[in-house]
Structures are given as structure tokens and as C-alpha cells.
């Protein structure tokens, strides 16, 4: 009987140690880091544009991205043939949503416009509907972020439109994933500026012209 009690105690002790080890292992998992494409103060735009005439309304539609990027995880190139999907480094929302929000906020800031993508445009006011496609995107630590954008802008009342594209290459300053994010923010900022310039061209009656 004494031997049975001793055996039971040893088994209980081993189980307790194993459970504690598992808890410790879980507790030591690296934290998940979340990133945003929204640059602080709109990426350094010095002064927000103010409308000199009627209020400008924009509608930035959902952004199309390559399938491999339509996820919350950061995707970076590791070598000439492989990419890494980073579970511990994520966008604040799926990349396509994060990109749409950054483009909408940036263009609205530069134009002094109101984004009515989710409703709110007065019935008697025209809006500029913006469809953006991220056609290609590649990012590497200690390398570059290369992004190819295409977009169309259509004025709602007279249907004047412009179709444009832009390829941006931004240097990644270091080996940290945050460096990749910073370079991506700059690339998106250049697309934002080009899109805002094209909206201004349509406002001035220069349909079909592109800044890029």
C-alpha cells in the first residue's frame, strides 16, 4: 500500500511539472506586433488642403490586391524564390482593407475632401469615384519595396474619367519588419499624391490626363 501511494505521488508530481512546463512555454511565445499603413499626420503633408469652392466628395472603392497579400500577415521576400508569411507581424486589418483606408484618408487629406464611400454624399453634389488595383507588390528586408498601382477616377455627374498607373520603388532602410512597413507607407504616400493630383485635373476639366 505504501508503494502504491508513493507511485501515485510521483505520477502527480510529474504531471504537475509537465503542466507547468507547458504553461511556461505558452507564456514565452513572442508577442504579435500590429502595423498600420496610415502614416502619422498623413506622412508629413505640411498643411491639409482646404477647399476654395464647393466641397469635394470622393468615393474610394475596395482595393484589389494579389491573392497572396489579401491577409493580415506581412508577406516579405526571403530570397529569389521564397516569401515569408509572418504570423507575429501583422497589419491592423487585412492588407487590402488597410490599403483602402490609407488611400482614402490620404487623398481626402490632400484635397480637403470628404470620403463618402460608406454613404453621406448629398444627392445634388458630384463625387469622384476612385477604383484602385495593386497590380504587383514585392518587399524585402535590406532591399526595396516595389509597388505597381493602377486606378480609374470617374466623376459621378458627367462621367468624365481618367485611367492611370504608377510604379514606385522605395528603399528598405534595414533588416527589421518595421523598416519594410515604413517603406510601404512611403510607396502608398506617392500613390496618394498622384491620385489626388488626378482628381484635381478632373476638377479643372482635364479629363483623361494622368499625373503619373
C-alpha positions as CSV (number, residue, x, y, z in Angstrom):
1,X,0.0,0.0,0.0
2,X,2.8,2.4,0.8
3,X,4.4,1.7,-2.6
4,X,1.2,2.5,-4.4
5,X,0.9,5.8,-2.6
6,X,4.5,6.7,-3.5
7,X,3.9,5.8,-7.1
8,X,0.7,7.9,-7.2
9,X,2.6,10.8,-5.7
10,X,5.4,10.6,-8.2
11,X,2.9,10.5,-11.1
12,X,1.1,13.5,-9.7
13,X,4.4,15.4,-9.4
14,X,5.5,14.5,-12.9
15,X,2.1,15.7,-14.3
16,X,2.3,18.9,-12.3
17,X,5.8,19.6,-13.7
18,X,4.8,18.9,-17.2
19,X,1.7,21.2,-16.9
20,X,3.9,23.9,-15.5
21,X,6.4,23.5,-18.4
22,X,3.7,23.7,-21.0
23,X,2.3,26.9,-19.4
24,X,5.8,28.4,-19.3
25,X,6.3,27.5,-23.0
26,X,3.0,29.2,-23.9
27,X,3.9,32.2,-21.8
28,X,7.2,32.7,-23.6
29,X,5.6,32.9,-27.1
30,X,6.7,36.0,-28.9
31,X,4.1,38.8,-28.9
32,X,2.2,39.7,-32.1
33,X,3.1,43.1,-33.5
34,X,0.5,45.1,-35.4
35,X,1.3,47.7,-38.1
36,X,-0.7,50.3,-40.0
37,X,-0.3,51.9,-43.4
38,X,-1.8,55.1,-42.2
39,X,1.3,57.4,-41.9
40,X,1.4,59.9,-39.0
41,X,-0.1,63.2,-39.9
42,X,-0.6,61.8,-43.4
43,X,3.1,61.1,-44.0
44,X,4.3,64.6,-43.3
45,X,1.9,66.5,-45.5
46,X,2.6,70.0,-44.2
47,X,-0.9,71.5,-44.4
48,X,-4.2,69.9,-45.0
49,X,-5.8,71.3,-48.2
50,X,-8.8,73.5,-47.8
51,X,-11.5,73.7,-50.4
52,X,-11.7,77.1,-52.2
53,X,-15.0,76.3,-53.8
54,X,-17.7,73.6,-53.5
55,X,-16.9,70.8,-51.1
56,X,-15.2,67.9,-52.8
57,X,-16.5,64.3,-52.3
58,X,-14.6,61.2,-53.0
59,X,-15.6,57.5,-53.0
60,X,-12.6,55.2,-52.7
61,X,-13.9,51.7,-53.5
62,X,-12.5,48.4,-52.1
63,X,-8.9,47.9,-53.4
64,X,-7.9,44.8,-55.4
65,X,-4.6,43.2,-54.3
66,X,-2.8,40.0,-55.4
67,X,-4.3,36.9,-53.6
68,X,-1.1,36.2,-51.7
69,X,-1.4,39.7,-50.0
70,X,-5.1,39.5,-49.0
71,X,-4.4,38.6,-45.4
72,X,-3.4,40.4,-42.2
73,X,0.1,38.9,-42.0
74,X,3.1,40.8,-43.5
75,X,4.5,39.0,-46.6
76,X,8.2,39.6,-47.3
77,X,10.6,38.1,-49.7
78,X,13.3,35.9,-48.1
79,X,15.3,35.0,-51.3
80,X,14.9,34.8,-55.0
81,X,12.2,32.1,-54.9
82,X,10.6,32.2,-51.4
83,X,8.4,34.5,-49.4
84,X,7.7,34.5,-45.7
85,X,4.2,34.9,-44.2
86,X,4.9,36.5,-40.8
87,X,2.5,35.3,-38.1
88,X,3.8,37.6,-35.4
89,X,3.9,40.7,-37.7
90,X,0.5,41.7,-38.9
91,X,-1.3,44.6,-40.4
92,X,-4.0,46.1,-38.2
93,X,-6.6,44.7,-40.7
94,X,-6.3,42.6,-43.8
95,X,-3.8,44.3,-46.2
96,X,-6.4,45.1,-48.8
97,X,-8.6,46.9,-46.2
98,X,-5.6,48.7,-44.7
99,X,-4.5,49.9,-48.1
100,X,-8.0,51.2,-49.0
101,X,-8.2,53.1,-45.7
102,X,-4.8,54.6,-46.1
103,X,-5.5,55.7,-49.7
104,X,-8.9,57.2,-48.8
105,X,-7.5,59.1,-45.8
106,X,-4.5,60.4,-47.7
107,X,-6.5,61.6,-50.8
108,X,-9.1,63.2,-48.6
109,X,-6.4,65.0,-46.6
110,X,-4.6,66.3,-49.7
111,X,-7.8,67.5,-51.3
112,X,-9.7,68.8,-48.2
113,X,-12.3,66.3,-49.4
114,X,-14.9,64.1,-47.6
115,X,-14.8,60.4,-48.2
116,X,-18.3,59.2,-48.7
117,X,-17.5,55.6,-49.6
118,X,-19.8,54.4,-46.9
119,X,-22.6,56.9,-47.6
120,X,-23.3,60.5,-46.8
121,X,-22.9,62.3,-50.2
122,X,-25.6,65.0,-50.8
123,X,-27.8,64.0,-53.8
124,X,-27.1,67.2,-55.7
125,X,-23.3,67.1,-55.3
126,X,-20.9,65.2,-57.7
127,X,-18.3,62.8,-56.3
128,X,-15.1,61.3,-57.7
129,X,-15.3,57.5,-57.6
130,X,-11.8,56.0,-57.3
131,X,-11.1,52.4,-58.1
132,X,-7.5,51.3,-57.2
133,X,-5.8,48.0,-58.0
134,X,-2.5,47.0,-56.5
135,X,-1.2,45.0,-59.5
136,X,2.1,43.9,-58.0
137,X,3.9,44.2,-54.7
138,X,7.3,42.9,-53.6
139,X,9.1,43.7,-50.3
140,X,12.5,42.6,-48.9
141,X,14.4,43.5,-45.8
142,X,17.6,45.4,-46.5
143,X,16.2,45.7,-50.1
144,X,13.3,47.5,-51.6
145,X,9.5,47.8,-51.7
146,X,8.2,47.8,-55.2
147,X,4.5,48.5,-55.8
148,X,2.6,48.9,-59.1
149,X,-0.7,50.7,-58.8
150,X,-3.5,51.2,-61.4
151,X,-6.5,53.3,-60.9
152,X,-9.5,54.9,-62.5
153,X,-11.3,58.1,-61.4
154,X,-14.8,58.8,-62.6
155,X,-16.9,61.9,-61.9
156,X,-20.4,60.9,-61.0
157,X,-22.3,63.6,-62.8
158,X,-20.8,64.0,-66.3
159,X,-18.9,60.6,-66.3
160,X,-15.6,62.3,-67.2
161,X,-12.8,59.9,-66.2
162,X,-9.1,59.2,-66.1
163,X,-7.2,55.9,-66.1
164,X,-3.7,55.9,-64.7
165,X,-0.9,53.8,-63.3
166,X,2.2,54.2,-61.2
167,X,5.2,52.0,-60.2
168,X,7.0,53.1,-57.0
169,X,10.3,51.7,-55.7
170,X,11.2,52.6,-52.1
171,X,14.4,51.6,-50.3
172,X,14.0,49.5,-47.1
173,X,16.5,51.0,-44.7
174,X,17.2,48.0,-42.5
175,X,16.5,44.4,-41.6
176,X,13.5,45.0,-39.3
177,X,10.0,44.3,-40.4
178,X,9.2,47.9,-39.2
179,X,11.6,49.1,-41.9
180,X,9.5,47.2,-44.5
181,X,6.3,48.9,-43.2
182,X,7.9,52.3,-43.3
183,X,9.0,51.9,-47.0
184,X,5.5,50.6,-47.8
185,X,4.0,53.7,-46.2
186,X,6.1,55.9,-48.4
187,X,5.1,54.0,-51.5
188,X,1.5,54.4,-50.7
189,X,2.0,58.0,-50.0
190,X,3.3,58.6,-53.5
191,X,0.3,56.8,-55.0
192,X,-1.9,59.0,-52.8
193,X,-0.3,62.2,-54.1
194,X,-0.7,61.0,-57.8
195,X,-4.3,60.1,-57.3
196,X,-5.1,63.5,-55.6
197,X,-3.4,65.3,-58.5
198,X,-5.5,63.4,-61.0
199,X,-8.7,64.3,-59.1
200,X,-7.6,68.0,-59.3
201,X,-7.1,67.6,-63.1
202,X,-10.6,66.3,-63.5
203,X,-12.0,69.1,-61.4
204,X,-10.2,71.5,-63.8
205,X,-11.8,69.8,-66.8
206,X,-8.7,67.9,-67.8
207,X,-10.3,64.5,-68.2
208,X,-8.2,61.6,-69.3
209,X,-4.9,63.1,-68.2
210,X,-2.7,61.5,-65.6
211,X,-0.1,63.0,-63.3
212,X,1.9,59.7,-63.2
